[in-house]
Amino acid sequence: MPEFRLGPPGWLPWLGPLVAAGIGAAVGEYGLDGDFGTVLAAALIGGFLPILGNALWRWTHRRKG
């Protein structure tokens, strides 16, 4: 019988722009002086988090074989 494996959702990497916008808006409004460079850096880091999370999930759960 095949083993049931739960994979990451297929839409996980597509959350990047939404997360980047949310983090950039939050940093710009509430923290870290809100200047352009800080907001841009936070948005870039936040935008890549779902992609990195998906890659990490796939790396840790890949089939040993």
Backbone as XML, in Angstrom:
<?xml version="1.0"?>
<chain id="A" units="angstrom">
  <residue number="1" name="MET">
    <atom name="N" x="0.841" y="-1.173" z="0.000"/>
    <atom name="CA" x="0.000" y="0.000" z="0.000"/>
    <atom name="C" x="0.891" y="1.243" z="0.000"/>
  </residue>
  <residue number="2" name="PRO">
    <atom name="N" x="0.599" y="2.215" z="-0.875"/>
    <atom name="CA" x="1.440" y="3.418" z="-0.910"/>
    <atom name="C" x="1.266" y="4.274" z="0.344"/>
  </residue>
  <residue number="3" name="GLU">
    <atom name="N" x="2.357" y="4.896" z="0.712"/>
    <atom name="CA" x="2.351" y="5.758" z="1.892"/>
    <atom name="C" x="1.723" y="7.106" z="1.527"/>
  </residue>
  <residue number="4" name="PHE">
    <atom name="N" x="0.851" y="7.600" z="2.390"/>
    <atom name="CA" x="0.226" y="8.908" z="2.170"/>
    <atom name="C" x="1.189" y="9.998" z="2.593"/>
  </residue>
  <residue number="5" name="ARG">
    <atom name="N" x="1.463" y="10.918" z="1.675"/>
    <atom name="CA" x="2.380" y="12.023" z="1.974"/>
    <atom name="C" x="1.656" y="13.334" z="1.701"/>
  </residue>
  <residue number="6" name="LEU">
    <atom name="N" x="1.704" y="14.203" z="2.675"/>
    <atom name="CA" x="1.092" y="15.509" z="2.537"/>
    <atom name="C" x="2.137" y="16.493" z="2.022"/>
  </residue>
  <residue number="7" name="GLY">
    <atom name="N" x="1.877" y="17.100" z="0.879"/>
    <atom name="CA" x="2.819" y="18.047" z="0.299"/>
    <atom name="C" x="2.395" y="19.477" z="0.566"/>
  </residue>
  <residue number="8" name="PRO">
    <atom name="N" x="3.266" y="20.407" z="0.245"/>
    <atom name="CA" x="2.916" y="21.813" z="0.436"/>
    <atom name="C" x="1.823" y="22.206" z="-0.552"/>
  </residue>
  <residue number="9" name="PRO">
    <atom name="N" x="0.998" y="23.156" z="-0.195"/>
    <atom name="CA" x="-0.027" y="23.599" z="-1.134"/>
    <atom name="C" x="0.604" y="24.212" z="-2.386"/>
  </residue>
  <residue number="10" name="GLY">
    <atom name="N" x="-0.012" y="23.997" z="-3.515"/>
    <atom name="CA" x="0.532" y="24.494" z="-4.765"/>
    <atom name="C" x="0.537" y="26.008" z="-4.876"/>
  </residue>
  <residue number="11" name="TRP">
    <atom name="N" x="-0.310" y="26.661" z="-4.123"/>
    <atom name="CA" x="-0.390" y="28.124" z="-4.185"/>
    <atom name="C" x="0.572" y="28.813" z="-3.218"/>
  </residue>
  <residue number="12" name="LEU">
    <atom name="N" x="1.321" y="28.070" z="-2.442"/>
    <atom name="CA" x="2.206" y="28.677" z="-1.444"/>
    <atom name="C" x="3.225" y="29.657" z="-2.044"/>
  </residue>
  <residue number="13" name="PRO">
    <atom name="N" x="3.928" y="29.332" z="-3.127"/>
    <atom name="CA" x="4.886" y="30.303" z="-3.661"/>
    <atom name="C" x="4.224" y="31.580" z="-4.187"/>
  </residue>
  <residue number="14" name="TRP">
    <atom name="N" x="2.949" y="31.510" z="-4.563"/>
    <atom name="CA" x="2.257" y="32.677" z="-5.117"/>
    <atom name="C" x="1.836" y="33.675" z="-4.044"/>
  </residue>
  <residue number="15" name="LEU">
    <atom name="N" x="2.046" y="33.355" z="-2.802"/>
    <atom name="CA" x="1.740" y="34.297" z="-1.727"/>
    <atom name="C" x="2.796" y="35.392" z="-1.600"/>
  </residue>
  <residue number="16" name="GLY">
    <atom name="N" x="3.909" y="35.261" z="-2.280"/>
    <atom name="CA" x="5.015" y="36.209" z="-2.161"/>
    <atom name="C" x="4.633" y="37.669" z="-2.339"/>
  </residue>
  <residue number="17" name="PRO">
    <atom name="N" x="3.967" y="38.038" z="-3.438"/>
    <atom name="CA" x="3.611" y="39.452" z="-3.604"/>
    <atom name="C" x="2.654" y="39.960" z="-2.527"/>
  </residue>
  <residue number="18" name="LEU">
    <atom name="N" x="1.731" y="39.130" z="-2.119"/>
    <atom name="CA" x="0.780" y="39.537" z="-1.079"/>
    <atom name="C" x="1.484" y="39.736" z="0.260"/>
  </residue>
  <residue number="19" name="VAL">
    <atom name="N" x="2.370" y="38.818" z="0.605"/>
    <atom name="CA" x="3.122" y="38.940" z="1.849"/>
    <atom name="C" x="4.064" y="40.148" z="1.791"/>
  </residue>
  <residue number="20" name="ALA">
    <atom name="N" x="4.694" y="40.357" z="0.630"/>
    <atom name="CA" x="5.588" y="41.508" z="0.480"/>
    <atom name="C" x="4.830" y="42.816" z="0.664"/>
  </residue>
  <residue number="21" name="ALA">
    <atom name="N" x="3.653" y="42.917" z="0.080"/>
    <atom name="CA" x="2.863" y="44.141" z="0.225"/>
    <atom name="C" x="2.450" y="44.353" z="1.670"/>
  </residue>
  <residue number="22" name="GLY">
    <atom name="N" x="2.033" y="43.293" z="2.341"/>
    <atom name="CA" x="1.619" y="43.408" z="3.737"/>
    <atom name="C" x="2.759" y="43.803" z="4.660"/>
  </residue>
  <residue number="23" name="ILE">
    <atom name="N" x="3.899" y="43.169" z="4.490"/>
    <atom name="CA" x="5.053" y="43.490" z="5.339"/>
    <atom name="C" x="5.573" y="44.890" z="5.032"/>
  </residue>
  <residue number="24" name="GLY">
    <atom name="N" x="5.626" y="45.244" z="3.755"/>
    <atom name="CA" x="6.079" y="46.584" z="3.393"/>
    <atom name="C" x="5.163" y="47.664" z="3.954"/>
  </residue>
  <residue number="25" name="ALA">
    <atom name="N" x="3.863" y="47.441" z="3.885"/>
    <atom name="CA" x="2.908" y="48.411" z="4.436"/>
    <atom name="C" x="3.028" y="48.502" z="5.951"/>
  </residue>
  <residue number="26" name="ALA">
    <atom name="N" x="3.181" y="47.358" z="6.602"/>
    <atom name="CA" x="3.288" y="47.364" z="8.069"/>
    <atom name="C" x="4.565" y="48.063" z="8.527"/>
  </residue>
  <residue number="27" name="VAL">
    <atom name="N" x="5.664" y="47.804" z="7.855"/>
    <atom name="CA" x="6.929" y="48.455" z="8.233"/>
    <atom name="C" x="6.857" y="49.948" z="7.946"/>
  </residue>
  <residue number="28" name="GLY">
    <atom name="N" x="6.264" y="50.306" z="6.821"/>
    <atom name="CA" x="6.147" y="51.715" z="6.482"/>
    <atom name="C" x="5.244" y="52.484" z="7.432"/>
  </residue>
  <residue number="29" name="GLU">
    <atom name="N" x="4.234" y="51.829" z="7.933"/>
    <atom name="CA" x="3.276" y="52.509" z="8.799"/>
    <atom name="C" x="3.689" y="52.494" z="10.264"/>
  </residue>
  <residue number="30" name="TYR">
    <atom name="N" x="4.192" y="51.359" z="10.725"/>
    <atom name="CA" x="4.359" y="51.170" z="12.168"/>
    <atom name="C" x="5.796" y="51.092" z="12.675"/>
  </residue>
  <residue number="31" name="GLY">
    <atom name="N" x="6.755" y="50.884" z="11.809"/>
    <atom name="CA" x="8.070" y="50.656" z="12.397"/>
    <atom name="C" x="9.249" y="51.011" z="11.534"/>
  </residue>
  <residue number="32" name="LEU">
    <atom name="N" x="10.375" y="51.080" z="12.148"/>
    <atom name="CA" x="11.677" y="51.218" z="11.496"/>
    <atom name="C" x="11.783" y="52.462" z="10.625"/>
  </residue>
  <residue number="33" name="ASP">
    <atom name="N" x="11.273" y="53.581" z="11.073"/>
    <atom name="CA" x="11.340" y="54.885" z="10.411"/>
    <atom name="C" x="10.525" y="54.989" z="9.132"/>
  </residue>
  <residue number="34" name="GLY">
    <atom name="N" x="10.220" y="53.881" z="8.474"/>
    <atom name="CA" x="9.376" y="53.903" z="7.292"/>
    <atom name="C" x="9.984" y="54.562" z="6.073"/>
  </residue>
  <residue number="35" name="ASP">
    <atom name="N" x="11.313" y="54.705" z="6.009"/>
    <atom name="CA" x="11.901" y="55.282" z="4.799"/>
    <atom name="C" x="11.920" y="54.235" z="3.679"/>
  </residue>
  <residue number="36" name="PHE">
    <atom name="N" x="12.195" y="54.695" z="2.472"/>
    <atom name="CA" x="12.058" y="53.842" z="1.293"/>
    <atom name="C" x="12.932" y="52.599" z="1.356"/>
  </residue>
  <residue number="37" name="GLY">
    <atom name="N" x="14.181" y="52.753" z="1.732"/>
    <atom name="CA" x="15.094" y="51.609" z="1.763"/>
    <atom name="C" x="14.675" y="50.538" z="2.756"/>
  </residue>
  <residue number="38" name="THR">
    <atom name="N" x="14.191" y="50.966" z="3.911"/>
    <atom name="CA" x="13.751" y="50.004" z="4.929"/>
    <atom name="C" x="12.517" y="49.251" z="4.457"/>
  </residue>
  <residue number="39" name="VAL">
    <atom name="N" x="11.557" y="49.977" z="3.888"/>
    <atom name="CA" x="10.338" y="49.338" z="3.387"/>
    <atom name="C" x="10.664" y="48.383" z="2.247"/>
  </residue>
  <residue number="40" name="LEU">
    <atom name="N" x="11.551" y="48.800" z="1.348"/>
    <atom name="CA" x="11.935" y="47.947" z="0.226"/>
    <atom name="C" x="12.624" y="46.674" z="0.703"/>
  </residue>
  <residue number="41" name="ALA">
    <atom name="N" x="13.548" y="46.803" z="1.640"/>
    <atom name="CA" x="14.238" y="45.619" z="2.165"/>
    <atom name="C" x="13.265" y="44.670" z="2.857"/>
  </residue>
  <residue number="42" name="ALA">
    <atom name="N" x="12.364" y="45.207" z="3.662"/>
    <atom name="CA" x="11.385" y="44.357" z="4.357"/>
    <atom name="C" x="10.462" y="43.670" z="3.358"/>
  </residue>
  <residue number="43" name="ALA">
    <atom name="N" x="10.039" y="44.396" z="2.319"/>
    <atom name="CA" x="9.157" y="43.801" z="1.314"/>
    <atom name="C" x="9.873" y="42.712" z="0.523"/>
  </residue>
  <residue number="44" name="LEU">
    <atom name="N" x="11.135" y="42.924" z="0.195"/>
    <atom name="CA" x="11.881" y="41.896" z="-0.542"/>
    <atom name="C" x="12.076" y="40.642" z="0.293"/>
  </residue>
  <residue number="45" name="ILE">
    <atom name="N" x="12.437" y="40.831" z="1.539"/>
    <atom name="CA" x="12.607" y="39.670" z="2.424"/>
    <atom name="C" x="11.272" y="38.951" z="2.609"/>
  </residue>
  <residue number="46" name="GLY">
    <atom name="N" x="10.227" y="39.704" z="2.884"/>
    <atom name="CA" x="8.906" y="39.102" z="3.079"/>
    <atom name="C" x="8.358" y="38.453" z="1.821"/>
  </residue>
  <residue number="47" name="GLY">
    <atom name="N" x="8.695" y="39.004" z="0.667"/>
    <atom name="CA" x="8.214" y="38.428" z="-0.584"/>
    <atom name="C" x="8.816" y="37.079" z="-0.902"/>
  </residue>
  <residue number="48" name="PHE">
    <atom name="N" x="10.034" y="36.867" z="-0.440"/>
    <atom name="CA" x="10.677" y="35.585" z="-0.704"/>
    <atom name="C" x="10.393" y="34.533" z="0.368"/>
  </residue>
  <residue number="49" name="LEU">
    <atom name="N" x="9.788" y="34.902" z="1.476"/>
    <atom name="CA" x="9.522" y="33.936" z="2.548"/>
    <atom name="C" x="8.640" y="32.762" z="2.109"/>
  </residue>
  <residue number="50" name="PRO">
    <atom name="N" x="7.512" y="32.985" z="1.389"/>
    <atom name="CA" x="6.729" y="31.819" z="0.956"/>
    <atom name="C" x="7.481" y="30.907" z="-0.005"/>
  </residue>
  <residue number="51" name="ILE">
    <atom name="N" x="8.307" y="31.489" z="-0.864"/>
    <atom name="CA" x="9.081" y="30.674" z="-1.800"/>
    <atom name="C" x="10.109" y="29.834" z="-1.040"/>
  </residue>
  <residue number="52" name="LEU">
    <atom name="N" x="10.780" y="30.460" z="-0.085"/>
    <atom name="CA" x="11.742" y="29.722" z="0.728"/>
    <atom name="C" x="11.059" y="28.676" z="1.596"/>
  </residue>
  <residue number="53" name="GLY">
    <atom name="N" x="9.884" y="29.008" z="2.119"/>
    <atom name="CA" x="9.126" y="28.033" z="2.906"/>
    <atom name="C" x="8.741" y="26.818" z="2.082"/>
  </residue>
  <residue number="54" name="ASN">
    <atom name="N" x="8.315" y="27.049" z="0.848"/>
    <atom name="CA" x="7.963" y="25.940" z="-0.037"/>
    <atom name="C" x="9.182" y="25.076" z="-0.345"/>
  </residue>
  <residue number="55" name="ALA">
    <atom name="N" x="10.303" y="25.717" z="-0.637"/>
    <atom name="CA" x="11.530" y="24.956" z="-0.931"/>
    <atom name="C" x="11.994" y="24.172" z="0.295"/>
  </residue>
  <residue number="56" name="LEU">
    <atom name="N" x="11.893" y="24.788" z="1.462"/>
    <atom name="CA" x="12.284" y="24.094" z="2.683"/>
    <atom name="C" x="11.380" y="22.897" z="2.955"/>
  </residue>
  <residue number="57" name="TRP">
    <atom name="N" x="10.088" y="23.072" z="2.747"/>
    <atom name="CA" x="9.132" y="21.980" z="2.934"/>
    <atom name="C" x="9.497" y="20.829" z="2.003"/>
  </residue>
  <residue number="58" name="ARG">
    <atom name="N" x="9.700" y="21.138" z="0.729"/>
    <atom name="CA" x="10.021" y="20.080" z="-0.231"/>
    <atom name="C" x="11.363" y="19.419" z="0.087"/>
  </residue>
  <residue number="59" name="TRP">
    <atom name="N" x="12.335" y="20.186" z="0.550"/>
    <atom name="CA" x="13.648" y="19.632" z="0.878"/>
    <atom name="C" x="13.568" y="18.693" z="2.069"/>
  </residue>
  <residue number="60" name="THR">
    <atom name="N" x="12.799" y="19.061" z="3.095"/>
    <atom name="CA" x="12.725" y="18.227" z="4.288"/>
    <atom name="C" x="11.830" y="17.007" z="4.110"/>
  </residue>
  <residue number="61" name="HIS">
    <atom name="N" x="10.919" y="17.046" z="3.154"/>
    <atom name="CA" x="9.981" y="15.948" z="2.983"/>
    <atom name="C" x="10.202" y="15.159" z="1.696"/>
  </residue>
  <residue number="62" name="ARG">
    <atom name="N" x="11.333" y="15.369" z="1.051"/>
    <atom name="CA" x="11.540" y="14.633" z="-0.191"/>
    <atom name="C" x="11.730" y="13.147" z="0.101"/>
  </residue>
  <residue number="63" name="ARG">
    <atom name="N" x="11.395" y="12.386" z="-0.881"/>
    <atom name="CA" x="11.420" y="10.928" z="-0.727"/>
    <atom name="C" x="12.853" y="10.431" z="-0.592"/>
  </residue>
  <residue number="64" name="LYS">
    <atom name="N" x="13.067" y="9.689" z="0.436"/>
    <atom name="CA" x="14.384" y="9.087" z="0.646"/>
    <atom name="C" x="14.447" y="7.818" z="-0.199"/>
  </residue>
  <residue number="65" name="GLY">
    <atom name="N" x="15.335" y="7.797" z="-1.177"/>
    <atom name="CA" x="15.292" y="6.608" z="-1.966"/>
    <atom name="C" x="16.416" y="6.432" z="-2.845"/>
  </residue>
</chain>
